[in-house]
Amino acid sequence: MPHETMTLHGRRVLLRRPRDEDAAGRRALGKDPDIIRLFGGAATGSTELTAAQARDWVAAQKAEPYAWIIELDMRLIGSVRLHSLNAQDRRASLAIGILDASLLGQGLGTEAMRLVARYAFGALDLHRLSVRVLATNGRALAAYRKLGFVEEGRERQAAHVSGVWQDDVIMGLLAHEFRDVVAA
């Protein structure tokens, strides 16, 4: 499998490798409480991100061989990555985060995931992608379903979010299912 992650061009978004200078863009987005909850975190404390936290976020993205910064109009709006790659079984997990609450629900995450799925099933020759998402994150569930992901299971009360137990939904997408969705 190739190790060089390429730039992926969509209709509205551009996916590219993370760079040190992304720390400023990440810091500007801060910590939106609603987005933190959707990711399964506790939305407490300041909504500002420190310079060190922003640098750490960029370093974590750079450490991933298949991570992209999501850009809209030359501005960082989030990230998407393939992780837990298993070359023998030709599978990986997908994670995405749109970090600007004003851009949620506009199909930008779906577009970014479609680009990554094309790359995963094409250049990387993967057979399967999987995701894990909170059952209460209806927007994400709809986006995954739009790409052809199928619910495969549920881990009951797997996440403790702001004092409440929530289920994790496990979803999967096979290469031929994605090709069927793209062809439709």
Contacts in CASP RR format, 6 or more apart in sequence:
PFRMAT RR
TARGET T0000
AUTHOR 0000-0000-0000
METHOD contacts of the structure
MODEL  1
MPHETMTLHGRRVLLRRPRDEDAAGRRALGKDPDIIRLFGGAATGSTELT
AAQARDWVAAQKAEPYAWIIELDMRLIGSVRLHSLNAQDRRASLAIGILD
ASLLGQGLGTEAMRLVARYAFGALDLHRLSVRVLATNGRALAAYRKLGFV
EEGRERQAAHVSGVWQDDVIMGLLAHEFRDVVAA
1 85 0 8 1.000
1 87 0 8 1.000
1 124 0 8 1.000
1 125 0 8 1.000
2 123 0 8 1.000
2 124 0 8 1.000
3 65 0 8 1.000
5 17 0 8 1.000
5 65 0 8 1.000
5 66 0 8 1.000
5 67 0 8 1.000
5 68 0 8 1.000
6 119 0 8 1.000
6 123 0 8 1.000
7 14 0 8 1.000
7 15 0 8 1.000
7 16 0 8 1.000
7 17 0 8 1.000
8 14 0 8 1.000
8 15 0 8 1.000
8 16 0 8 1.000
8 68 0 8 1.000
8 115 0 8 1.000
8 116 0 8 1.000
8 118 0 8 1.000
8 119 0 8 1.000
9 15 0 8 1.000
9 115 0 8 1.000
10 111 0 8 1.000
10 115 0 8 1.000
11 111 0 8 1.000
12 72 0 8 1.000
12 108 0 8 1.000
12 111 0 8 1.000
13 70 0 8 1.000
13 71 0 8 1.000
13 72 0 8 1.000
13 77 0 8 1.000
13 108 0 8 1.000
13 109 0 8 1.000
13 111 0 8 1.000
13 112 0 8 1.000
13 115 0 8 1.000
14 70 0 8 1.000
14 71 0 8 1.000
14 72 0 8 1.000
15 68 0 8 1.000
15 69 0 8 1.000
15 70 0 8 1.000
15 71 0 8 1.000
15 80 0 8 1.000
15 112 0 8 1.000
15 115 0 8 1.000
15 116 0 8 1.000
16 68 0 8 1.000
16 69 0 8 1.000
16 71 0 8 1.000
17 62 0 8 1.000
17 67 0 8 1.000
17 68 0 8 1.000
17 69 0 8 1.000
18 58 0 8 1.000
18 61 0 8 1.000
18 62 0 8 1.000
18 67 0 8 1.000
18 68 0 8 1.000
18 69 0 8 1.000
18 79 0 8 1.000
19 58 0 8 1.000
19 69 0 8 1.000
20 55 0 8 1.000
20 58 0 8 1.000
22 58 0 8 1.000
22 61 0 8 1.000
22 69 0 8 1.000
22 76 0 8 1.000
23 51 0 8 1.000
23 54 0 8 1.000
23 55 0 8 1.000
23 57 0 8 1.000
23 58 0 8 1.000
24 54 0 8 1.000
25 54 0 8 1.000
25 75 0 8 1.000
25 76 0 8 1.000
26 49 0 8 1.000
26 54 0 8 1.000
26 57 0 8 1.000
26 58 0 8 1.000
26 76 0 8 1.000
26 99 0 8 1.000
27 49 0 8 1.000
27 50 0 8 1.000
27 51 0 8 1.000
27 53 0 8 1.000
27 54 0 8 1.000
29 49 0 8 1.000
29 76 0 8 1.000
29 77 0 8 1.000
29 78 0 8 1.000
29 99 0 8 1.000
29 100 0 8 1.000
30 47 0 8 1.000
30 48 0 8 1.000
30 49 0 8 1.000
30 99 0 8 1.000
31 43 0 8 1.000
31 46 0 8 1.000
31 47 0 8 1.000
31 48 0 8 1.000
31 49 0 8 1.000
32 47 0 8 1.000
32 99 0 8 1.000
32 100 0 8 1.000
32 101 0 8 1.000
33 43 0 8 1.000
33 47 0 8 1.000
34 43 0 8 1.000
34 101 0 8 1.000
35 97 0 8 1.000
35 98 0 8 1.000
35 99 0 8 1.000
35 101 0 8 1.000
35 104 0 8 1.000
36 42 0 8 1.000
36 43 0 8 1.000
37 43 0 8 1.000
37 161 0 8 1.000
37 162 0 8 1.000
38 134 0 8 1.000
38 137 0 8 1.000
38 139 0 8 1.000
38 140 0 8 1.000
39 97 0 8 1.000
40 134 0 8 1.000
40 159 0 8 1.000
40 161 0 8 1.000
40 166 0 8 1.000
41 161 0 8 1.000
41 162 0 8 1.000
42 161 0 8 1.000
42 162 0 8 1.000
42 163 0 8 1.000
43 162 0 8 1.000
49 57 0 8 1.000
61 67 0 8 1.000
61 69 0 8 1.000
61 79 0 8 1.000
61 81 0 8 1.000
64 81 0 8 1.000
64 82 0 8 1.000
64 83 0 8 1.000
65 85 0 8 1.000
66 81 0 8 1.000
66 82 0 8 1.000
66 83 0 8 1.000
66 85 0 8 1.000
66 92 0 8 1.000
66 124 0 8 1.000
67 79 0 8 1.000
67 80 0 8 1.000
67 81 0 8 1.000
67 82 0 8 1.000
68 79 0 8 1.000
68 80 0 8 1.000
68 81 0 8 1.000
68 112 0 8 1.000
68 116 0 8 1.000
69 76 0 8 1.000
69 78 0 8 1.000
69 79 0 8 1.000
70 76 0 8 1.000
70 77 0 8 1.000
70 78 0 8 1.000
70 79 0 8 1.000
70 80 0 8 1.000
70 96 0 8 1.000
70 97 0 8 1.000
70 98 0 8 1.000
70 108 0 8 1.000
70 109 0 8 1.000
70 112 0 8 1.000
71 77 0 8 1.000
72 103 0 8 1.000
72 108 0 8 1.000
76 99 0 8 1.000
77 98 0 8 1.000
77 99 0 8 1.000
77 100 0 8 1.000
77 103 0 8 1.000
77 108 0 8 1.000
78 96 0 8 1.000
78 97 0 8 1.000
78 98 0 8 1.000
78 99 0 8 1.000
78 100 0 8 1.000
79 96 0 8 1.000
79 97 0 8 1.000
79 99 0 8 1.000
80 94 0 8 1.000
80 95 0 8 1.000
80 96 0 8 1.000
80 97 0 8 1.000
80 109 0 8 1.000
80 112 0 8 1.000
80 113 0 8 1.000
80 116 0 8 1.000
81 94 0 8 1.000
81 95 0 8 1.000
81 96 0 8 1.000
82 92 0 8 1.000
82 93 0 8 1.000
82 94 0 8 1.000
82 116 0 8 1.000
82 120 0 8 1.000
82 124 0 8 1.000
82 129 0 8 1.000
83 92 0 8 1.000
83 93 0 8 1.000
83 94 0 8 1.000
83 95 0 8 1.000
84 92 0 8 1.000
84 93 0 8 1.000
85 91 0 8 1.000
85 92 0 8 1.000
85 124 0 8 1.000
86 92 0 8 1.000
89 127 0 8 1.000
89 128 0 8 1.000
90 125 0 8 1.000
90 126 0 8 1.000
90 127 0 8 1.000
90 128 0 8 1.000
91 126 0 8 1.000
91 127 0 8 1.000
91 128 0 8 1.000
91 129 0 8 1.000
91 130 0 8 1.000
92 120 0 8 1.000
92 124 0 8 1.000
92 126 0 8 1.000
92 128 0 8 1.000
92 129 0 8 1.000
92 130 0 8 1.000
93 129 0 8 1.000
93 130 0 8 1.000
93 131 0 8 1.000
93 132 0 8 1.000
94 113 0 8 1.000
94 116 0 8 1.000
94 117 0 8 1.000
94 120 0 8 1.000
94 129 0 8 1.000
94 130 0 8 1.000
94 131 0 8 1.000
95 131 0 8 1.000
96 109 0 8 1.000
96 112 0 8 1.000
96 113 0 8 1.000
96 116 0 8 1.000
97 109 0 8 1.000
98 104 0 8 1.000
98 108 0 8 1.000
98 109 0 8 1.000
104 139 0 8 1.000
105 139 0 8 1.000
107 143 0 8 1.000
109 143 0 8 1.000
110 143 0 8 1.000
110 146 0 8 1.000
110 147 0 8 1.000
113 143 0 8 1.000
113 144 0 8 1.000
113 147 0 8 1.000
114 147 0 8 1.000
114 182 0 8 1.000
117 129 0 8 1.000
117 147 0 8 1.000
117 173 0 8 1.000
117 178 0 8 1.000
118 178 0 8 1.000
118 182 0 8 1.000
120 126 0 8 1.000
120 129 0 8 1.000
121 129 0 8 1.000
121 175 0 8 1.000
121 178 0 8 1.000
121 179 0 8 1.000
126 175 0 8 1.000
127 174 0 8 1.000
127 175 0 8 1.000
128 172 0 8 1.000
128 173 0 8 1.000
128 174 0 8 1.000
128 175 0 8 1.000
129 149 0 8 1.000
129 172 0 8 1.000
129 173 0 8 1.000
129 178 0 8 1.000
130 152 0 8 1.000
130 170 0 8 1.000
130 171 0 8 1.000
130 172 0 8 1.000
130 173 0 8 1.000
131 144 0 8 1.000
131 149 0 8 1.000
131 170 0 8 1.000
131 171 0 8 1.000
131 172 0 8 1.000
132 168 0 8 1.000
132 169 0 8 1.000
132 170 0 8 1.000
132 171 0 8 1.000
133 140 0 8 1.000
133 141 0 8 1.000
133 144 0 8 1.000
133 168 0 8 1.000
133 169 0 8 1.000
133 171 0 8 1.000
134 140 0 8 1.000
134 159 0 8 1.000
134 161 0 8 1.000
134 166 0 8 1.000
134 167 0 8 1.000
134 168 0 8 1.000
134 169 0 8 1.000
135 141 0 8 1.000
135 154 0 8 1.000
135 166 0 8 1.000
135 167 0 8 1.000
135 168 0 8 1.000
135 169 0 8 1.000
136 166 0 8 1.000
141 169 0 8 1.000
141 171 0 8 1.000
144 171 0 8 1.000
144 173 0 8 1.000
146 181 0 8 1.000
147 173 0 8 1.000
147 178 0 8 1.000
147 181 0 8 1.000
148 173 0 8 1.000
148 177 0 8 1.000
148 178 0 8 1.000
148 181 0 8 1.000
149 171 0 8 1.000
149 172 0 8 1.000
149 173 0 8 1.000
150 171 0 8 1.000
150 172 0 8 1.000
150 173 0 8 1.000
150 177 0 8 1.000
151 169 0 8 1.000
151 170 0 8 1.000
151 171 0 8 1.000
152 170 0 8 1.000
152 171 0 8 1.000
152 172 0 8 1.000
153 169 0 8 1.000
153 170 0 8 1.000
154 167 0 8 1.000
154 168 0 8 1.000
154 169 0 8 1.000
154 170 0 8 1.000
155 167 0 8 1.000
155 168 0 8 1.000
155 170 0 8 1.000
156 167 0 8 1.000
157 165 0 8 1.000
157 166 0 8 1.000
157 167 0 8 1.000
158 166 0 8 1.000
158 167 0 8 1.000
158 168 0 8 1.000
159 165 0 8 1.000
159 166 0 8 1.000
159 167 0 8 1.000
159 168 0 8 1.000
160 166 0 8 1.000
END
